[in-house]
Amino acid sequence: MLYLEIVKEEFTMIPVITAGIEAQQENFDYLMDELTELVKANNMNVVADVRQRLQKPVSATYLGKGKVSEIAEIARATDAQFIILNDELSPTQIRNLEKDTGIAVLDRTELILEIFSNRARSKEAQIQVEIARLKYKMPRLRVAPDIKLDQQSASGALANRGAGETKLELNRRTLQNRISFLSRELKEIDKEFEIKSKSRRKSNLPSVALVGYTNAGKSTTMNGLLSLFSEEETKQVFEKDMLFATLDTSVRNLSFPDNKKFLLSDTVGFISKLPHNLVEAFKSTLAEVREADLLIQVIDISDPHSKEMIATTNQTLEELGVSNKKMIYAYNKADKAEVEYPTIEGMNITYSAQDKASLEELANLIKTTLFPGYQKMKFLIPFTSGNYLERLNSQANVLNTEYTVDGSIVTAEVSPIQAQYFSKFVYSE
């Protein structure tokens, strides 16, 4: 069964044709819809959507011969400049498709790399993306058609290498040297990150990481929590309704009114078929996820493919070696899904990151999950131990303070660590 749909609409962005092979994929329609969103995120406009049902891709051209001819006709009729394929193609398939259709070809992997390259802002993200792009490019190097390889034969197993082969090896070596150089730079950045991480661990502050599908509302959720518990507008992170709005991990220090403090990080979003080289390159950026005491998986409940998004996120977390961590499943955008909110059931919350009451419920769920074992205790702090009283006031949830001739009697909610620290001042009436 063949499927072809030409989208007739005005466009101002680069016109492209999307194409994919069903090949017994369960979520084929979802993946193609996702490809369209990726195209939009790269400032392109889909003018035609070409789909074909095959047992497996054609080795030479990915699509069947007849479908390739149709694409060539569509390209001429719509002035499309690119074909965007839903899978990662071999160099041979790309070359043949470009030859047979007369327009440039991008596969899904290269499109995602292109988006990441355009969105990378920090030095770390730029290096990570460049490493991933170079690794993608390495096996696809070839000599331009107008260059003669000049391969000469020789007796035995030896052969004189021609200019073409030498040029190819030179290009490979240049890319490998660049990858090595960038990898060393990334290690230096990782060292700086490790120093910061050690400093955070010494503070004994628990950490929470927002994870999930790209554009599920992680940054909006983080900004909402910051608006509740921080007066500094400079702490707000960039947010926009598009795929991969930000690639940089942002970490903020949050403090509840009762002095319970924690670190909150916003991480790069995930997507289906995230290129392996990108996962590898961004492992250092996603170190915050591995270090976290609690994960909050933000899910767009208004999206009909939310279950697939959860599966993709969990799979990516497994690839990162993150498992068996406490996780809150945060079903965001409930205001668009026409469901009741905010509601909490166990470790699941249905909410809207745009709604203050929802964010307060999420904050309470974070608090009860992240700070177990807190207890109400009384301490008698002598006036000669003012530094202990100052620490108790700044770090614990002080409920009441009485002043006596022997010192200050403080009733406070404390963590197990704080209870041990102040144990010598425990007061019993």
N, C-alpha and C positions, 0 to 999 in steps of 0.2 A: 504493500500500500504506500503510495506516494502522497506527500502533503506539501502544498505550495500556497503561500499567502503573500500577496504584495500589499504592503501598507501604503495607502494613498493619502498622503497628508503633506502639508507644507513643512519644510525644515530649513533651519539656518545653520545647523551643525554639519559636520562631515557626514555625507551619506554613505552607509555601509549595508552590506547584506550579511545576515547571520545564517549559519547553516549547521546542521547536526545530524547524526545518525542514531536512530533509536537503539539498534543492536541489543535488544532485550533488556534495556535499562528500565528499572521500576519507576524512577523519578524523572523520566526524560523530559516531560512537559515543564516540570518545575525547574530543571537545569537550564532549559532553553529560555524560560522567563527570566531566570537569574542572569543568563548571558546578556539579555536585553538590558537589564539594569546596569551591568558592568559596562556595556557599550555607552549608555547614557552618562555614566560616571566618568567616561573618558572623552566627553564632549563630542560624541558621535550620535548619529540618528539612524535607526533601523528603517530602511525603505523596503526591505523584503526579508521574509523569514522562510527559509528553505529547509524542509525536513524530509528524511528518507528512512525507510525501514529496511535494514539489511541485517544479515546474521553477524557480519563483522565488516569493518572498514575495508575498502579496496586498497590494496597495498601500494598501488602507484599514485592514486589520486584521492584517496579517502572516500569521496563520493563516487557513485556510479557514473559511467560515461554520459548517459542521457541527462542526468541531473547537472553535470558539469556544463554541458551545452546550454541548458536552461539558464544557469547562472550567468553565463557569458551574455546571453540575450538580455537578461534582466539588467545586467551592468550597463549595457549600451543604452537601454531604454531609460534608466534612472540616473545615469552618470555616477553610479556608485564608485567609490574610490578604494574600498577594501572589502574583502570577504573575511568575516570573523567566524572561525570554526569552534565548535563546542568542546573539542578534545585537543590534546597535545599531539601535533603532527610530526612526522619524520621530515628531515630536510628534503628527501626525494619527493614526498607528497606536496610539500609547499612549493617546490620548484615546478613540478608538473602542473599544479593548479594555477600558478601564476602564468605559466606559458599558455595553458588552454583557455583561460578566462580573460587574460589581458589586464588584470588588475592585481594589486598587492594582496597578500594573504597574511592574516594574523591568526595564530591559534589561541586557545583560551589562556594558556600559560603566559604567552607573550603579552596578551592584553592586560592581565593582572599585574605583570611586572611593569608595564607601561604606566598603569594607574599608580602603583606604589612609587615609581620613580618621580612622577609629577607631584605626588603629595608629600614626599619625604621632606622634612624641614630641619630636623636636628642633624648634626654631623653623624651621629651614630646610625640613624635611620638611613641616611644617604649612603653610608658605607655598606650597610647590610643589603640594601636594594641593589647596589652596584655589584656586589659579590654574587648575588643570586642571578643577575642578568648575565654576567660574564660566564657563569657556570652553565647557564642555558645556551649561551652562544657558542661555547667551546666545541661541542660535537657537531655544530651546524656550520662551521667554517668551511668555505670552499673557495677555490680559485675562480676569479671572474672568467666568463666564457671566452673572452678575447685573449686570454693568456694561454700560451702553449705550454703543456706540461713537459715536453721534450724528454720523456722518460726513455732512457737507452737501455738496451739489453746487454748482458755480459755473461761470460761463462760462469758455471758454478752457481752458488747461491747469492752472489754479489751482483749489484747493479749500480750503474752511475746514476745518481739522483739528478733529475732535470730541474730547471728553474722553477717550474710550477710547484713541484713537491717541496722544494726548498722554501718557497714563498709561504706555502701552507704551514710548514713546520715553524717558520719564523713567526707567523701570526699566532700559532698556538702557544709558542714560548712567550710571546709578548703578553698574551692574555693570562697565562699561568703566573708570570712575574707580577702582573698587576694584582691578581687575586692574592698572591702571597703577601704583597706589600699591604693591601687593604686588610688582610687578616691580622697582620701584626698591629696595624693601627687599631683595629677593633679590640684586640687583646688589651691594649693600653687603656682604652675606654672601659673595658670590663674590669680592669684593676681599680679604676676610680669608682665604678659602681660597687665593687666588693667592699671598698673602704666605707662608702656611704651605708651599705647594708650592715656592716659590722657595727657602725655607730648607732643605727636604728635598733639592732638587736640588743645592744648594751642598754638602751633606754627601756627595755622590757615592754615596749608598746606592742600589742597584738596588731596584726595587719590583715586587711581585707582587700581582695582584688575583684574588680568587676570584669567579668568575661562574657563572651557571647558572640552571636552573629553580628556582622557589621550592620550598622544602622538600626540596631535593636533599641537603642536609647541609653547606652552606657554613660556617655558624656553628659547627657541631659540629667540622668539620675545623679551623677556625681555633683553636677552644678546645683541641683536641687538640695542635696544634703549639705553642700557648702553654704548655700544661702540660709539654711536653718541654723547652722552651728558655726559659722564664720562670718565676720564682718568685713573681711578683706576681699574686695572685688577682684584684686589681682590674682587670687587663687582660682578663679573660674577657668575652666578648660574650654578649648574650641569645640563647638558643636554645630553640625549642619545636617539637614535631611538628605544625605547621599551616602553611597557606599564608600568606606574607607576615608571618612572625613579627616581622620587624624591617624598617624602611624606611631606617634611617640607615646611612651608610657608616662603618665603624670601621677605623682605621688603627693598627697596632701595629708596634713595632720589635723584630725578632727577631735573636738572635745565636747562631750555632752555636758549639759548644765550640772550634772551630779559629779563632774570631774572624771568620768570614765573617758579615757583617751585611746585613740587607735589611729593607724595609718590606713588611708584609703587610696587605692591605685586604680587608674583607668587604663586599660590595655587595648592594643590593636585588635580589631574585630576579625572574626573568622569567616570563611566562606567555603562552599563545596569545591572540591578539587583544588584546594590551596596548594600551589606548587611546592614540591618537597624542598627545593633549594631555598624558598622563602621561609619555610618552617625552620629549617636549619639555621638560616641567617638571623632570624628573629628570636632564637632561643635565649640570647642574652637579654634582649628587650623584655621578653616574657619571663625573666627570672623572678619578677615580682609575684607571678602566679605560683611558681614553685615554692617561694618563701612564705606565702600567705597562710594564715591560720584559718581563714574562712574565704570561700569563693561565693560570689553572687553571680549566678548565670542570668543575665538579662535576656528576656525572650519577648519578641513582638507577638503578643497574643492576637492582634488583629490580622496577622498574616495567615492565610490558609495553609501555608507550608511550615507552620511553627514547629511541628513534630520533627520534620526533616532537619530544621535548623538546630534543634536540641541534639539530634543524633550527630550532626556535623561538628558541633562544639565539643561534645563528649569524645568524639573520635580524635579531634585535634589535641585535646588535653592529654589523651593517651599517648599520642605521638610525642608530646613534650615531656612525657614521663611523670605526669601529674595525675595521681589517683588516690583514692581513699581519703580525700579531704572533705571536711564539712562543706556542704553547699546549700545555699538558699536558691530556690528556683523562683525568680522574680518575673512574673508575667506582666510586662509593661504595655502601655497604649490601650488600656482597658476602656478609655474614653472613646476610642475609635471602634471598639469591638462590641459596644452596646451590652456589656456585662456589668454585673454589680461590682463595685469597688469602693474603698479598699477592703479586701477580705484576706484572712490568713487561715491556712489549714496546715498545721505542722510546720514544715520547712518551705512551704509554698505561699507566695503572696501574689495576689492580683491587684494591680495598682496602676496609677498614671503618674509618670515623672513630672507632669505639669501641675499636679494636685498636691497642695500642702498637707492635707490630712493623710494622703497616701504615703508621702515621704516620712511623716511622723510615725506611721505604722511600720514602715520599713526600718526606720531607725530603732524602734523598740524591738523588732525582731533581731536586728543585728546585736543589740545590747544583750538580750537574753541568751543569745547563742554564743556570743563572744566572751561574756563575762559570767561564767557559772561559778558557783561556790562562794559568792559574796555573802557576807553576814553582818548583822548589826552588832557592834561591840562598844563597850565603854572603856575609856582610857583616862587615867589621872596623870597629866603631864606637869611635873614640877616647874616652877617659874625659872629654875636654873637650866632647864632643858628646852629653852625657847626654840632651838633649831628643829627639834622633833615636832613641836606644835606647828611650826611653820610648814613643815613637810606634810603633816597630816592634813592641814587646811588646804594645801595646794594640790594634793594627790588623791585624797579620799572624798567621799560624799559626806560632809559633816552635817548632821541633822540637828544637833543642839550643843551648846557650850555653856557650862556653868563655871563660875569663878569662886574658889574657896581659898582659905588661908594656906592650904597645902599645894595649890596649883589649879590648873584648869581641868575640869571633868568634861571630856568630849565624847559625845555619842556620834558614832560614824559608821557608815557602811563601807567595809573594807574587803579587799581581795585576799585570798589565802596567803599570798606573798606579803602583803601589808600587815595582815594579822600576825604573822611570824615576826616581822620587823619591829612592830610595836608591842610585842608580847610582854615585855618587862613592865609595861605601863598599864596592863589590864587592870581595870577597877571593878571590884565587886562590893556591892553595898551590904 
